[in-house]
Amino acid sequence: RATEAIQAAYYRQGYRAARVMPMPRASADGIALDLRIEEGVPTRVAGVRFAGSPGLSAEELSFAFRVVPGDVLNLTSLDDGVRGLRDRYRKAGRLRARVGSPVVEEESEASASVVVPVDAGPVVRFHIRGNREYPDSLLVQQLGATGEDEPLDAQAAQEMASRLRRFYVSQGFLRARIAERELPGRDGATAIVFTVDEGRQVRVEQVRFSGNENVGSAELRERLFQQLRDGINTDPASGADPADADRVGIAGTPAAFHKARVRVDPETVFEPVLYARALKQIEDLYKSQGYLSVRAGPPRPEPIAGDDHRLSVTIPIAEGERTLVSRVAVEGGVEVSDSEIDAAIPLKPGRAFSYLAAEEGRAALTQIFTRRGHLYARVEDDEVFEENPEPGKEFSKVEVRYRIQPGPIVKVGFVEVVGQRRTQEALIRNLVALNPGDVLTPEVIDRGQQALLRTGLFFSATLTPRNPEVPEPEKTIQVQLRERPTKDFQATMGFSLEDGPRTTAQWTQSNLGGRGLTFTAAAKANFPFLRYTVRECPPGATATSQCTDRFVPPSDPLERVIDLGISAPRLYPLTDALRGGIDLIHERDVRPNYQLTKYSGQASVDLARRRPIAAGIAYEVGYQVFAKGNQSIDDVLAGVDRRLFRLPAGEMIFGSLRPTITLDLRDDPARPRSGILAQVSGDYVRSFAISEITANLLKIQGLVAGYLPLPGLSSLVLSARAGRITQLSANSRTPGDRAFYLGGATSLRGFHEDAVQPEDQRVALHREVANCQSVVSGVACSQEALLLQAGAVSSGGDQFVALGAELRVPFAQSVEAAFFYDAGNLWSAPRSFFRDIVLRDAVGFGLRWLTPIGRLAIDIGINLNRDELLGEPQFGPYFSIDPL
């Protein structure tokens, strides 16, 4: 059989003369079997001919068939070619075309001709007649298509007419009629005409239930309406409604009056198929409560006040007798205590019986024994109804019996690894954590599979006992793997108003040495040319019109980050609970108020699991150079008080220790509606003695967010963030990249990005504006010029607080509307939060899109108390990936 299968595979690939010869030989373990393969010469296509009535040109058919002379005669390629021909005929409108199986005519051992029988048939066109409410294009879409291998025959045309009528019924046209007929066309084509008698829409205005005593009508009605809402499209047409455009009016277009598009409320539609599904669900609901003989329906639609287009639907419910459990008996399983078995069975004497609860009990009992190593435990349930001659009470009592056959305790005999090519087998065995003699349970198998998949090295990983259907006390476990590619390269290009043109590139080499290590080389660069424009005013200027803007880029204008790193998803062989990484980093950051050039190395360790608790710590040591930015207001601040000089310039060799801990109790991190998210992080920064900048500080910040679910899948998000920097020595200063900034898309919307001025400096800044033309400033200038100087950037601060409240209301599957209130402030020096606290606030609205990369947010923020002297905006647009 093996030789025949191999020869058949070669035959399909075009090696029609291939031979496979078994050759036994002696080995240390007995007889080994070698297979000798003589592939021979591949058979090639000498020619392709389309026989019959092609209907299309030979060039079109050859392009669709894709098998040309000179190709190897691959039968799979011929099958693909047949599908290509059928698809080409369908696109040409020849829905009755027939393409037969290719016939191979062998000319010699190395060549053969291929003959494809085809019958193009006529061009088929669809026409809709009698439709008033819906356009032809929409109705043609409802016809559907025949199967790929099925030509359009009379039965298929009738099925199309049925689909068209079902569409009309689902839109409320209960009495719509569809007639289908076939007519010959003048050009030899065939026309299939669907004649529609729409009638008037029929509305269901009342839905009543009769006979339901134990389940409320409101609950039954909601189940029915939910089925209708799920199954009916309220507006089947696509695009904007022309009637809506007429009402709004579009500049530059002539006035027009279109008929409003037909829409339908699903709850007012009588759709027999959906009603039948809902009644089945209602019966299942009753059966889950013990009413095994319940019957729901059929529904009775009746006209209201003699009007056939207004219906009242009555749904009769015959509940029947409720079946109660008289006794629960368990046979076998003596090694498990009675109390544990009783706790696993949801059915109790005197309670309502349901087959679902009986199955849940059987599954729970099976799980008890499989968790103890009885991998082949079998639990059967049997229901015995007590005989009762009284009519209607034949099923009033039932005895439930469970028979347990534990089977042997299964242990691991051997672990066999199959499919790995690069990964070291020792690493795989360590991840699986199964050794000979270990008790085998489903949890152990699942834990091993998850450990393998979490490494990211494999597309798939399965652990299965060999001969899984045979109960044995000892099993060989097969670890079947499919490895991912080890090399990956990604590159992007883009543009933003904040960063200018930008590009990113990343090279990843995974599974180094087969040990699960990953090397990553990532680079990101951008040219923020908008930051390099500086306004200069001549001495004695009295108006901004006398000032000029100059493009003054720094000597090194390209922002960039280059990161070379090695990471391990687990610190093998020390522990599985931690992962780690080592990075070499170069960063060039050109901000409006400072310039940074940094070279550093970093080592980090994190918990391998990220929920509900994630924690990590990183230590970075490096060299960085600070320079003042083009638009810095430090000179203004320094003229007011030298102690407020926020951003020291110079060189610094530093060490930074950064711990982080996160508690994530949200129901869904991608789209949370309830739960809590809390995060605390720290940063201890200390400069070495040879540095020009002295930094010895502790930076701590935290976040708490709570999610409150509201009706209609809406939610309210309440968040609070705060941070404080403590200088640990008298001459310590906060470098610009360690300071806190406030304002923008992710902190305080309604303000420019990172532009909120420290509250304890605002009075000094206001005084500088007032004294613009005094001797202190040394420059005669207009108020507008000083606004541009003082309001452009913020020097950051050592303390901040930010509060937020956001209401999220979904109106599509992945789109939400958001309404928010933000409040917060920044201080240059630490202070008590509760001593004369002043908060800047804003309100706004926006949209949220749920995407694979996160929740995209577009917002409009409105500043509620704008500071005009410092050039704050009244409102602003924001785009971000929402972290909450």
N, C-alpha and C positions, 0 to 999 in steps of 0.2 A: 504493500500500500504506500509506503514512504516513497519508493522509487516511482510509482505511478503518479503520485501527487507532485513530485518534483518535475517529472517529465511534462505533466500537464501545465505546470506553471511556465516552464520554458516554451512550450508550444504557444501559449497565449502571448508570450513576449516576442514571438517571431522566430524562435529557434525550433523549427518544426522537425529537424533531424537530430535533435539532442538526444543523447543516451545516458542513462544513469545505471551504473553497474555496482551492486553490492560486493564487497570484498572482505570476508571475515579474516581475522588474524588473532593470534594468541597474545594475551597480555597477562600481567601479574594478577589481575583480578578475575581472569577467565577469558572469554572470547569477546573481542572488540570488533565492531563492524564499521568498516570504512566505506564511503560511497565515492566512487570514481565517476566524474562527470565529463563527458565529451560534448561540448556545446555545439560544435559544428559551425557551419556557415549560416548566418541569419538570412531568412527569406525576405527579399525586398519587393516593394510594389513596383510592377512594371508599367501599370496603367490603371486609371480609374474611369469607369464609364457609367453613365446614368441612363438606365433603360426604362422604357415606358413613355409616359407623358410628363416630361419635366416641368413645363409651364414657365420656368425661369431660365435665364441664360446659363450656359455652362460655367462662365466665370463666377456668377453668383453662387451656384451650387458648389463649385470647387472651394471657394472661400469659406463656405459654411461647413463643408465636410472636413477640411483641414488635413486630409491625408492626400499626399501628392506622390507622384512617381519618384522612386529613390528612397522613400521612407521604409523602415523596417515594418514588416507586416505584423503589427501589434493588434490583437483582437480587441483589447481595451480601447485603443485609439479608434477602431472601427465603430465600437458602440458609442463613443463620444461623438463621432462624426454623424451617426444617425440622429442623435439628439440635436446636434447643431442644425441638421437639415430640417427637422421638424420645427424647430424654433424659427428658422428662416421663413418657412412656408407660413407659419402663423403670423409673423410680422408682415408678410405680404398680403394678409387677408385671406389666404387659402386655408380656411379652417377645416376643410374636408380632405386635405392632402393626406396620402398614405405613403409611408416610407417603409419598405420591407427590409429584411435582414440582408446584409451584403453577402454576395456569393463570391467565393474565392476560387478562381480558375488557375490552377498551378500550371505554369509553363515549363519550369525546370526546378531543380532542387533549390536554386538560389533566387527564383523570381516567380511572381504570380500576379495575375490581373484581378481587379476587384470590380464587380458589377453590382450596382445598387439599383434595385427596382423602385421606381417612384411613380406616383399618380397624383399630379398636382390638384386636380379637381378645380371647380370654379371659385372665383373670388366671392366671399360671403360678406354681405353688408347688413347691418341692423338698422331698422327704422322703427320709430315710436310714433304712434298716432293717437290722438284724443287726449293727450296729457295737457292739463292746464296749470296745475300747481307746481310742477317740477320740470326743469329743463331736460332736454333729450340727453345731454352729456351726463347728468347725474343718474338718470334711469339706466343708461347703457352700462354704467359702472355696477349697478345692482344685478345685472344679468349674470355676472361671474364668468368664469372660463371653464372650458372642458379640461379634462386631464391632459397631461403632456403627450401621452400616447393614444389619446382617444379623439378621433375626428368628430366633427359636429354632425350628428345624425338627428333624426326626428325626435328620439327620446331626449337627447340633450337639449333640443330646442324647447320641448315641453317643460323640462326642469328649469330652464331659464325663465319661462313664463311663471312658473310656481314661485321662483325666487323674487320675481318682480312683484307678484301679488303679496308675498310675505312682507316686502318692504312697505307697500302701501298700508297693509294692516298695522304694521308697527308704528306708522305715522298717524293712526287714527281713522284711516279710510277702511272701515270694517267691511263694507259691502262693495269694495272695488272688484271689478272683473277684468280679466286679461284674456284676450284671444290671440292665438298665434297662428300664422299661416306663412307659406313659402310662395314667393312669386319669382318668375324668371325676369332677369334684367335685359335691357336692350343690348348691352355690350357683352352678353354671355355670362354675366355675373348672376348670383343668386341673392335675392333680397328676402330676409326674414322680417316680417312686419308684425309688431306687437301692438294690437289695438287695445286701448285702455279706456275703461269706463270708470272714472274715479268715484263718482258720487260725492256726497258731502261727508265731512269729518263727523265722526261719532264720538261723543264725550261721555265718559263714565263720571257721573256726578255723585253717586252714592255707592259704597261698598258695605254690605251688611253680612254678618255671620249669624247663623241660627244653630241652635243645639250645642253650642260651646258653653259648658258650665264651669270647667276647671282651668281654662286658659282665657284670658281677657281678649275682647275683640280688638283692643288697641294694639296688643302685641301681635296678633295674627295679621291685622291690617298692615302693620309696619313690615312684617316679613314679605307680604305680597308687594308692597310698594318698593321695597328694596330690590326685589327681583326685577320689577319693571324699570327702576332707575338704572340698574346695571345693564339691562338688555336693550334699552331704547335710546337711540341717538336723538337728542332734542332738536338738533339742527344739522341734518346730514350734509348740507351743502358746505363747501369750503370757501374761504376768503370772506371779505367784508360784504355785508348786505348792501346792494346798491341803494335801497330805500333809505338806509341809515346815512349813506353818503349824501343823498339828496337833502335830508333834513339838516345835516351839519353844514353843507355847502363847501365846495372846494374852489379856491381862487383859480381863475383862468379856465374854468370849464363851463360850458353852457348849462343852463338850468334844464333839468330833466325830472321826470316823475316815473319812478319805477314802482312796481307793485311789491309790497312787503313780502319777504320770504316766509314761507310756511314753517312755523315752529310748533312744537307739541310738548305738552306737559306729560311726562310718562305716567303719572298717577291717574290720568284721565283716559288712558288707552286700554281698550279690551283686546289683548293679544292672547289668543287661546294657548299658544305654545308656552309663553311665559307664565300664564295663569296655571297651567298644568305643572310646571316646575315648582311654582310657589306652593301649590297644594301638596306636592310630594314633600317639600320641606316642612310643611305644617304637620303632615302625618308623622314624619320623623321626630318632630318635637313632641308630639303626643306619645309616640312609642318610647321615647327616652324617659317618659314619666310613668310608664307602666300600662298605657292604653294600647295593647297589642293589636286589637281588632278595629282600630279607628279607621274611619273612612271620611275623607274630605272631598266635597264636590259631588257631582259636577256643578260648576257655576251656572246660575240662571240669570242671564241679562234680560231685563224687562224695560220697556219704554216708560218714560216719565210723562204723565199727562197726555198720553197718546202720541208723543213725539218720538219717532224712531231714532232720532239723532241725539237724544238725551237718555242715558241708560242708568238704571239702578241695578247693581249686580248683587245677587244674594248667593252666598256660599254655605250650603248645609254642612254641618259637622255631626257625624255619628260617632260619638266618643267610645261607646261600648263600655264593657266592664273593666275596671282597673285590676291588673294582675299584681298580686302581692307575693312576696317570698315567704313560703311557709317554713323552709329549713335549708341550711347550707351545710353540705357534708363534704369532707376532704378525706381522700384515701391516699395513703402513702406519704412520703416526706417526713418520716419520723425523726430525722436528725435536726429538724427545725422546730423551734418551740411553737406551741399552739397560739400563743399571744402574737407572735410575729406573723404567722399565717393569717390569723383573724384580722390584723391591722392592714394586711395587703388586699383583702377582699372588700370592695365597696358595698356589695350586696349584704344586707342583714335581714334576719327574719322580721316580718311585719312591715318592711319597706317595699316601695314599688320596684317591680322588676323591669329591666330593660336588657336587650341583647348587648348593647354597647357596654353597660356596666359589667355584664358577665364576661365579655372579652377583655375589659380592663383588668378584671380580677385574674383571668388566666395569664395575661401578660405580666402582671405584677408577681404572681407566683413563680412563673418561669424565670424572671429576673432574680428573684431571691436565690434560686439554686445556681444559675449561671455565674452569679457573683461569688459563689463559693467554689467555683471550679467545675461544676457539673455542666460542662459546655453543651452537652447533648440532652439536657433535661427536657422532658416532654410533659406538658400539662394539658389534659383534655377536659372540656366541660360538657356536661349533659344536663338538659332541662327535662324534668318529668312533671307534666301537668296533672293535677289531681282531677279525677273524674267527678263531674258535677252534672247531673241530668237536668238541672234547672235551666231553662232557656236564657241565653244571654250571659250565663256565668260559667261557661265551659272552661274558661281560662282564668278563673279568679284566683287560684292558688298554684304555685309552682315550687318544686324542690330542685335546688341547684346542686349538682355534684361535680366535684373536681377530682380527677384521678392524676396523681403525680408519679412519674417514672423518672427519678433523678439521673440514672445512668452513672457511668464512672466519673471520678474526678480526673480531669485531663491535665497532664503535665507536659512541659516542653521537653522533647527528646533532642532536637537539633534545630539550629537556625540556619537557613540557607538563603543567601543573598543573590538575587538575580537582577541583571539589567544595569548595574553600575559600570561605568567605563573609566571615570576619572576619580571618583570619590573613594577614599580609603575604606576598606571593609571594616577595619577596627572602629572608625568613626561611626559607621552605620550601626554596628552592633552596640556601641555605647549609647547611641540615641534610642535604639529600640528597647534596650535594657531588659532583654529576655535571655535567661541562661538555662541550660539543661537542668531539669528538676523543678523549675518554677511552675506554680499553678497557673493555668491558662484561663483567663476570663475575658469577656468582651471589653471590659474597661481597660485591661492591659493592652489588648490589641489596638483599641482606639487611641490610647495614650501614645503608643509607639508610632502609629501613623501620623498623629498630630505633631509629634516631635520631629519627624522627618520633614513634613511639609513646612513647618515653621522656619526651617533653615533657608528656604528659598532656593535650594539647589535642585529641586525635582518638580517636574510637571505633575507627576502622580506618584503615590506611594501606597501600596496595599500590603497588608499582612494577612495571610490566609493559611489555615492548616492544610497540609497535603491530604488529598482524599477527604474533603470536608464532610461528605455525606456518610462516612463510615465512623461510627462511635468506637474510639480506641482510648485506652488510658494514657497513651503517650503519642505525641504528635510532632511531626517535623513542620516547623513554621517557615513558609516561603515569604521572603521580603522581596516584592517585585517593584522595581523602580524604573522611572523614565526621567533621565536627567535633562535639565535645561541647558541651553547654550551658555558657554562660559564668557563669551565676548559680546559686548553691547556698546553701541555708540549712538548718541543722540545730540542733535544740534538744533538751535532755534534762533530766529531773528525777529526783532520787533521794534516798536517805537512807542514812547510815552512822553507826555508833556513834562513829567517830573524828571525823568532820567535821560530823555533824548533817545537816539538810536541805540539799540542794545543787542547783544548776542550772547548766547550761552552754548557751551559744548561740554559733553561728559563722556568719558571712556571708562567702562567698567570691565574688569577681568575678575570673574568670580571663581571660587573653588580652587584657590591656589594650592598646589601640591596635594590636591585631593583632601584638604583638611577643612574646607568650608570657609576659608579666608577670602575676603573680597578686597581687591585693590581698585580704588576710584581716583581718577584724575578729572577734576571739574574746574571749569573756568567760566567766569561771567564778566563781561565788559560793557560799558556804556559811556556815551559822550554827552554829559548834561550841559549842552551849550547855552541853554537859557539862564543858567546860573552865572554865566561869565559876562553878563551885561552890567556895566557899572555906570551910574549917572554921575556926571561931574558938572559942578556949577562954578563959574568964574567968581573971583572976589568981588563983592558988592552986588551980587545978583539979587534982584528983587522979585523975580517971577520964574516959574519953572520953564517958561518958553526960552529963557536964556541958558538953560542947562542942555547938555548933550549926553547921549548914551554912547558908550564905547564898549567894544568887545575886547575884554581883557582876560584871556584864559591864563591859568597858571602855567608854570613851566612844565608840569606833568598833568595834562588835563583829562586823561583817560581814567575813569573809575573802573576798578577791577577787583575781582576776588579769584585767587587761584588756590585750590585745595588738593593736596595729594594725601590720600589716606588709605589705611588698611583697617578693616573691621572684621570682627568675628561675631556671628550670631549667638555664640555660646563660648564660654571660656573653657573649652575642652583641653585637657581632661580634668580640670579642677572642679567645675560645677556647671550645671545646666541652667541655673537660675539667673546668671549674669551674662551680659554681652559687653564687648569692649571695642575700643578703637583708638588709633593713633593717627594724628593728622599734622601735616606741615602746611601752614597757611601764609599767604601773602595777600594783603589787602591795601587798596588805595581808595580813600573815601574823600570826595571833595564836596563838603557841605557849605551852605552859604556863610556859616559863622566859624567854621574851622576846616582845616585840611589834615588828613591823617594818612600816614604811610606806615604799614606794620608788617613785620616778619615774626612768625611765632610757631611754636610747636604745642600740640595739645594731646593729652591722654584722657580718655573718658571711660566710665563704667556705668552701665544702666541695668535695671531689672529686665529680664527677658520678657516677662509678662507686663502688659501695659494697662490692664483693667482688672479690678477697680483701682488698684494702687500702682502708680508708676513712680520710680525714683531713680536718680542718677547723680553722679558727681563728675566734674571735669576739672582738670588742672592745666592751665595754660601758662607758658613762659615765653617771653619774646621781647622784641625791640620795636619801638614805635616812635615816630617823629610827628609832632603837632606844629601846625602853622595857622595863623589867623586867616579867616576867610575874607573874600572880597567884600561881603556885605555885613561884616560883623559890627555890632553896636557896642563892642567892648570899650572902644575909646570914649563913647558917650558915658557909659557907666563908670569907667575909670575916672573921668573928670568929675563925677558926682561923689564917688567914694571908692578909694582904692581897694577897700575890702570886698567890693562887689565885682572885681575883675574875675570873671567866671572861668575863662578858658585859657589856661597858661600854655605858652608856646615853648618848644624845646624838645629834647630827646629824653626818652625814658626806657629803661630796661625794667621789666615788671614781671611779677608772678600773680596769677589770678586763680582762686579756688572757688568753684561755682557748684554748690549743691542745689538740687531741685526735687520737689516731691509733689505729686498730683494725686488727688482723689476724684475719681470719675464715677458717679453713681447715676448717670443719665440713662434713660431707657434706650436711646438710640443716638450714638455720637454723631451720625451723619445728619439726622433730622430729629433733634431732641424735643420732647414735649413735656417731660416731667423729670425730676431728679435734681441733683446738686453736682456742681463742678467746683472744686477748690484746688488752688495751686499756690505754693510758696517757694520762692527761689532766693538765693543769696549770692553775693559776690564779694569775696575778700580780696582786695587789690593792694599790693605793696610794691613800691618801686625800690630798686637796689640803690646802694649808696652812691654809685657813680653817676646816677641820672641827674639831668638838669631839672626835671620836674619831680617834685616830691609828692608821692601819693601813698597814703596809708589810711585806707578807708574800708568801711563795711557797708555794702548796699543790700538792702532787704526790700522785697516787694511781694505782694500777695494779691490773689484774685479769688472772689467767691461769687458764684452765679447760681441762681435758683430758677427752676423752670416750673411754672404752674399750668397744668392742662386746663383748657377751656372748651366749651362745646364747639362742635363743627371742626374738630382737629386744629383749632386755634391754640395759641399758647402765649403766656406772658413771661418774659425773661427779665429778672431783676439781677443786677450785677453791681459789685463794688470792688474797686481796685485802689490800692494805696502803696506808697513806697517811701523809703527814707534812707538817706545816706548819712552815715556818722563818720566824721573825721576822727581818726584815732591818734593824731598828733597835731600840734599847734600849727605847723607849717605845711600841712597836707592840703592839697587842692584837688578838685574833681576834674579829671580829664574830660574833654568834650564827648567822647564816645561812651562814657560811663554815666553822664548826667541824665536826669529825667526830662522828657519833653512831653508837651501836651498840645492837643489840637490835631484835627484831621480825621481820616476815615475810621480809625480803630480806637480813638480815645475820646475826643470832644468834637463832634461834628458841628458845623456852623462857624468854625474857625479855620484859618489856613493851617496847612500841615506843619506840626511842631512849632507853631508861631505864638502860642499863648505866653505872654510875658509874665515873669514871676510877680506875684501879688505884692511882695515887699519891696519891689523896685518901681512899681507903677507911679507912685507919687514923684519919685526922682525923675522919671522919664517925662511926666507931665510938666515938671518945672523946667526941664531942658527945652521943651517945645515953647513954653512961655518966654524963655530967655533967648530965643533963637537969634535975635539981632543984638544981643547985649555983648559986652566986652568978654564975658565968660566964653561964649561960643567962638568969638573971633571971626565970624563970618556973617555977613548980612544975607539973609535967605528968607524965602516965603514959607508960610506954614506948610504948604503942600510938599515942598522939598524936604522939610524935616520929617513929615509923616512918612515919606518914602524911606528916609534913613532910619528912623526909630522903629517903624512898624514892620520892616521886612523880615526880620528873623528874631528868634529867641535864643538867649544864651543858656537855656536849660535851668534846672534847679536841683536842689538836694532833697526835695520832699514834694509829694503830690498826692492828691486824692481825686478819684473819678467815680461817679455814680451813674447808673443807667437803668432805664426801664424801656422795654420794647415789646409791643404787641404785634404778634405775627398771625396773619389771617390768610390761609391758603385759598386760592381761587382757581387753581389748576393742579394737575398731578405733581408737578415739580416747581411750581411758582407760588410765591407768597407775597402778600402786601405787608409792609412793616410801618409802624408808627412809633416814634421813639422820643424820649426825653433824656438829655445828657446834662450832667452837671459835674463840675470839678474845678480845681485850681492848682497852681504851682507856686512853690516858694523857693527862693535861692538859698535860704538857710533853714535848718530844721527848727520846728516850733510845735507847740501843742495844737493838735487838730481842733480842739474845742475852745480855743481862746480867740475870740473875735474872728471866727472863721467866715470867709467870704468865698462864695462859689460863683463861677461863671456858668451860664446855662444856655441851652439851645433845644429846640424841638425840630421835628422833621418827619419825613416819610420817605419810603423807598420800596424797592422790589428785591426779592431773594430768589435766586435760581439754584436748585439743587443739582450739582454736577459731580462727575467722578473725582474732580480735584478739590471739591469743597463747595461751600455755600457762597456763590457769587452775590455780592451786594452792590446795588446802585442806590444812592441816597441823595436827598436834598436836605441840607441842614440850615436852620434859620437861627441866627444869633439874637437872643432875646434882649440883650443889654450891650449893644455895640459900643466900643470905645473908639470914637472917631479920631481922637488925637493920636492914637497909636495905629491908625490905618486898618482896623479890624473890618472884615467884610460883613455885610448884612445877611448874606446867605452864600452857600456854595455847594457845588456837586461833588460827590465822592464815589469812588469805585474801589472795592477791596474784596478779599476773600474773608468772610466773616469768621473770626476764630471761635465764636460762641454759637 
